[in-house]
Amino acid sequence: MATHASLAPSRIRATTRLPSKTTHSFPSQIQCSSTRLQVTEFSGLRSASCVTFVNNARDASFFDVVAAQLTPKTAGGATPVRGETVAKLKVAINGFGRIGRNFLRCWHGRKNSPLDVIVVNDSGGVKNASHLLKYDSMLGTFKADVKIVDNETISVDGKPIKVVSNRDPVQLPWAELGIDIVIEGTGVFVDGPGAGKHIQAGAKKVIITAPAKGADIPTYVVGVNEGDYDHEVSNIISNASCTTNCLAPFVKVMDEEFGIVKGTMTTTHSYTGDQIIC
C-alpha cells in the first residue's frame, strides 16, 4: 500500500539558507527508534517506592523515557546505589499481536530496563500467546525458552508472565496487579475514552503504539520531541506510527539545517488488520 503525504509549509522562504543551529552526525549503522540519553536520576510518581539510577549514556527507547519520569525517588531519604535497579515499573501489554509481541521481544534480556512486563491481555489465551511469541514468520524463532506454565501463565526464560483474556479494558486486573504502564497495542483503543478505560481499571499511564485520535492525546517521537514529555500533564500518550518514527527524525534534521518549505513522502506499507484484500 503506497501512501502519499504533504509536509506542512514552513515559514521559511525557499531561497533562505539557515545557519546551522546544531551539528548532526550520522552513525554508520542507524539505530531504529533509539537515542542516546544521559540519565542521572529518575523521578516521578509519589505513591510508589521504587527507584532506578543510571550514570552513563545508553541507548533508550521512548518507553524508557517515559519510565524515567515515572520512577520515583526512594522514600525515607534512603541513599540509592548508582546503576542499580531497586525496583521496576510494572507493565501490562494489551493486545499481543505483532506490536505487543515485538515489544516483549525488545524488552526481554535488557537487565537494566526500568520496566517489568508482568501480564499480557490476549484473546487467544496461553497456547496462542506462547506459540506466536516463540515463532514469528517475520522475525524468526525467538531465542528464549517460552513455556506454558498453567492456564493463566507463560514463562520466558523462567520469567513468569500472566495471560488474561478480556476484550473490555475496564474489566482488566490492572489495579489488582499494580500496573504502572499499559502498552496499548490493539489498535482499537486509540482515543481518550478508549485508552482511558485502562486508567479506570487502575493503570497509572497508557502508551498507545499507534497514532492517537483526538487533540487531547499528545504524541512523542524519540529523536524529535521526547524531551517534552511531562508525566504530570498526560496520563495517556501516543508513540505515533511506524512511518512517523522513520520520517520525523530525518525531517527534523533537514528542517533545522536547511529549512523545509514543503515536501512529499511515499511509504510502502503492508496491509493492516482493518483492510480487506479482495
MARKOL-753893 format. One line per field, with one value per residue (C-alpha): residue number from 1; residue in three letters; x negated, y, z. Coordinates in steps of 0.001 Angstrom, whole numbers, m for minus. Each point is the difference from the previous one (the first is absolute). Example, Ala and Ser with C-alpha at 12.3 -4.5 7.8 and 13.67 -1.06 7.14 Angstrom:
lomi = c(1,2)
lovo = c(ala,ser)
east = c(m12300,m1370)
north = c(m4500,3440)
up = c(7800,m660)
***
This chain:
lomi = c(1,2,3,4,5,6,7,8,9,10,11,12,13,14,15,16,17,18,19,20,21,22,23,24,25,26,27,28,29,30,31,32,33,34,35,36,37,38,39,40,41,42,43,44,45,46,47,48,49,50,51,52,53,54,55,56,57,58,59,60,61,62,63,64,65,66,67,68,69,70,71,72,73,74,75,76,77,78,79,80,81,82,83,84,85,86,87,88,89,90,91,92,93,94,95,96,97,98,99,100,101,102,103,104,105,106,107,108,109,110,111,112,113,114,115,116,117,118,119,120,121,122,123,124,125,126,127,128,129,130,131,132,133,134,135,136,137,138,139,140,141,142,143,144,145,146,147,148,149,150,151,152,153,154,155,156,157,158,159,160,161,162,163,164,165,166,167,168,169,170,171,172,173,174,175,176,177,178,179,180,181,182,183,184,185,186,187,188,189,190,191,192,193,194,195,196,197,198,199,200,201,202,203,204,205,206,207,208,209,210,211,212,213,214,215,216,217,218,219,220,221,222,223,224,225,226,227,228,229,230,231,232,233,234,235,236,237,238,239,240,241,242,243,244,245,246,247,248,249,250,251,252,253,254,255,256,257,258,259,260,261,262,263,264,265,266,267,268,269,270,271,272,273,274,275,276,277,278)
lovo = c(met,ala,thr,his,ala,ser,leu,ala,pro,ser,arg,ile,arg,ala,thr,thr,arg,leu,pro,ser,lys,thr,thr,his,ser,phe,pro,ser,gln,ile,gln,cys,ser,ser,thr,arg,leu,gln,val,thr,glu,phe,ser,gly,leu,arg,ser,ala,ser,cys,val,thr,phe,val,asn,asn,ala,arg,asp,ala,ser,phe,phe,asp,val,val,ala,ala,gln,leu,thr,pro,lys,thr,ala,gly,gly,ala,thr,pro,val,arg,gly,glu,thr,val,ala,lys,leu,lys,val,ala,ile,asn,gly,phe,gly,arg,ile,gly,arg,asn,phe,leu,arg,cys,trp,his,gly,arg,lys,asn,ser,pro,leu,asp,val,ile,val,val,asn,asp,ser,gly,gly,val,lys,asn,ala,ser,his,leu,leu,lys,tyr,asp,ser,met,leu,gly,thr,phe,lys,ala,asp,val,lys,ile,val,asp,asn,glu,thr,ile,ser,val,asp,gly,lys,pro,ile,lys,val,val,ser,asn,arg,asp,pro,val,gln,leu,pro,trp,ala,glu,leu,gly,ile,asp,ile,val,ile,glu,gly,thr,gly,val,phe,val,asp,gly,pro,gly,ala,gly,lys,his,ile,gln,ala,gly,ala,lys,lys,val,ile,ile,thr,ala,pro,ala,lys,gly,ala,asp,ile,pro,thr,tyr,val,val,gly,val,asn,glu,gly,asp,tyr,asp,his,glu,val,ser,asn,ile,ile,ser,asn,ala,ser,cys,thr,thr,asn,cys,leu,ala,pro,phe,val,lys,val,met,asp,glu,glu,phe,gly,ile,val,lys,gly,thr,met,thr,thr,thr,his,ser,tyr,thr,gly,asp,gln,ile,ile,cys)
east = c(0,m1539,962,m881,m65,m950,m2044,1433,m1483,m2685,m258,m3480,m434,m1319,m2991,m1008,m3037,148,m3096,m469,1552,m1477,m2541,1330,m2093,1334,m1344,m984,2879,3301,1696,3763,2065,m2831,m1977,m2972,1145,m1984,2187,m1236,3163,3521,2794,3772,2973,182,1980,m2439,m3157,m2378,m2942,m2349,m3315,m2230,m3198,m1133,1259,1989,2370,3557,3359,2889,1416,m3191,500,3489,m1268,m2705,2659,2307,m2508,m156,m2750,m426,2166,m1412,m3161,m1731,m3116,416,m2864,m964,533,2117,3689,1708,3457,1642,3164,2674,1044,3049,281,3532,184,m2570,m144,m3093,m576,587,m2261,m2718,95,m524,m2851,m1731,458,m1197,m3600,m473,m1113,m306,3483,2131,3002,1375,2579,2222,3212,1382,3610,534,3325,m1672,m1151,m3302,m332,335,m2135,m2892,m75,119,m2597,m2392,532,277,10,m1612,m2476,m718,m110,m274,m3283,1577,1527,3752,2220,3588,4,3737,3294,m780,m3786,m2846,m3697,m2821,m3386,1587,1610,3757,2424,3697,2404,3526,2741,2535,1072,1252,m2927,2114,220,m3755,m1792,m2327,804,m420,m3373,m1213,m616,m1999,12,2283,m1365,3163,m722,3413,453,3552,m225,m1809,2118,468,3148,m1371,m3507,1454,1635,m3423,m205,3467,m1239,m2818,m2985,m1977,m1144,866,m2273,1813,m2144,1828,1099,2538,3357,823,m1973,33,m2626,m3559,m2390,m3698,m2701,m3498,m2533,2607,1900,m288,m1632,3303,1735,1320,1613,1937,1839,1103,1032,617,m2511,m722,m3300,1260,m134,m2813,m65,m208,m2817,m1970,678,207,m3626,m1297,2389,m1018,m3670,771,2229,m2530,m2905,1611,3648,2874,2604,2010,m611,1541,m701,965,258,398,1907,1328,3748,1388,2614,2779,m576,1588,m1856,2393)
north = c(0,3291,3143,3562,2859,3650,1717,3229,3122,1664,3691,m50,1171,m2506,2236,411,m1913,m314,m62,m3321,m71,m3331,m2408,m3400,m3069,m3243,m3378,m2628,m2113,1731,m1107,m147,1990,574,2922,569,1227,1141,m1032,757,m299,m1258,1682,134,m1702,847,m3077,m2712,m1100,m913,1765,m573,1808,85,1996,m654,727,m2830,m823,505,m566,2409,m2316,511,3745,m353,m2317,2524,2461,m2564,m1640,1897,700,m2282,751,821,1605,m3307,321,m1943,m1794,1493,m2342,m2398,m636,m239,m670,236,1385,m2625,m159,m1587,m625,318,m1787,m2697,355,921,3271,m1456,m2980,2199,2185,m3039,m1234,3375,167,m3568,m288,3696,m449,3734,777,1877,m1970,m3365,m1652,m2028,m534,m75,129,m2330,m1363,m3228,m1102,m1528,m2503,2632,2553,m2395,m1431,3337,1495,m2871,m311,3020,m163,3452,11,m3702,m2193,1904,m916,m541,m2931,611,m2392,m350,m112,m345,1204,3597,243,m334,295,1571,m1320,m784,3432,m538,2177,m122,m344,1370,31,2794,2317,2683,1983,1143,m3624,m611,m549,2991,1288,m3450,m474,3542,841,3177,58,m1644,m507,376,m2043,m1103,2914,316,2181,2947,2912,1534,m1893,m3318,193,1597,m3316,m1252,2905,m914,m3556,1253,616,3196,701,m1172,49,m474,m1725,1719,3490,1226,1480,3321,3108,m876,m2758,1277,m1826,m522,m1355,m855,2289,2685,1082,m2678,2591,1883,m2855,928,m2754,2516,1274,m3135,m3465,m1143,584,m1289,m1245,797,m2375,m1991,2416,3028,m1545,m565,3380,2538,m174,446,2872,1701,m39,1307,2764,1105,m5,1343,845,m1852,1915,m3055,m3552,m3309,m3500,m3471,m2962,m3583,m1738,m3498,m305,335,m1898,2438,m264,m2644,m1697,m1010)
up = c(0,m1055,1835,m918,2475,m171,2630,1342,m1594,2083,739,m1544,m3584,m2507,m771,3631,1260,3749,2157,1701,3471,912,m1353,m1035,m652,m1380,1186,m2536,1268,693,3198,m456,2492,2440,1317,2248,3369,2994,2901,3505,2028,m544,1934,m109,1623,3675,1040,m1077,1793,m2784,m1585,m2894,m296,m3050,m306,m3533,m3489,m1521,m2803,1190,m1589,440,2646,2023,m317,1459,2717,832,1108,1570,2327,3305,2458,2974,2996,3402,m1310,m731,m2113,m3269,m1672,m3349,m2920,2072,m569,3385,m1443,m3388,m1499,m581,m3649,m1625,m3738,m1346,m3334,m656,m3763,m1989,1881,3450,m653,m1502,3095,2220,m2216,192,3743,642,1088,780,3590,594,m1288,2535,m1285,1094,m2264,2305,m1979,m3542,m1103,m2954,m1183,m1179,3453,1108,m2853,m2698,1854,636,m3529,m1820,2337,m646,m3760,m2277,m3801,m218,2877,193,3083,3275,1679,3385,1831,m264,1943,1144,3801,578,m1459,953,m215,m2475,766,m2002,1117,3343,367,665,m1961,770,m2955,277,m2637,122,m2812,2398,1468,2946,1160,m94,3358,m230,3490,1540,m1698,713,m3659,m608,m3821,m2556,m3498,m2065,m3115,m1237,m2394,1335,3107,m1562,1230,3426,1015,m1255,1432,3112,857,1075,2444,1284,509,2220,m2290,544,m3572,m3521,m3047,m3303,m2627,m2864,m1020,2538,m911,1596,863,3700,m383,m633,m2325,679,m2304,1181,m1640,m578,3104,2700,2244,153,1811,3442,2045,2074,m3074,m1859,1124,m3579,m2804,m3489,m1415,m3532,m2964,m1572,m2936,2288,2044,m3203,m1608,2826,1268,m3558,m695,3246,m1004,m3493,1351,2617,m2452,m3169,660,m1663,m1972,m986,m1072,m921,1219,m1128,2336,m1131,2747,485,300,3512,1965,m862,m3775,m2198,m2853,m2766)
***
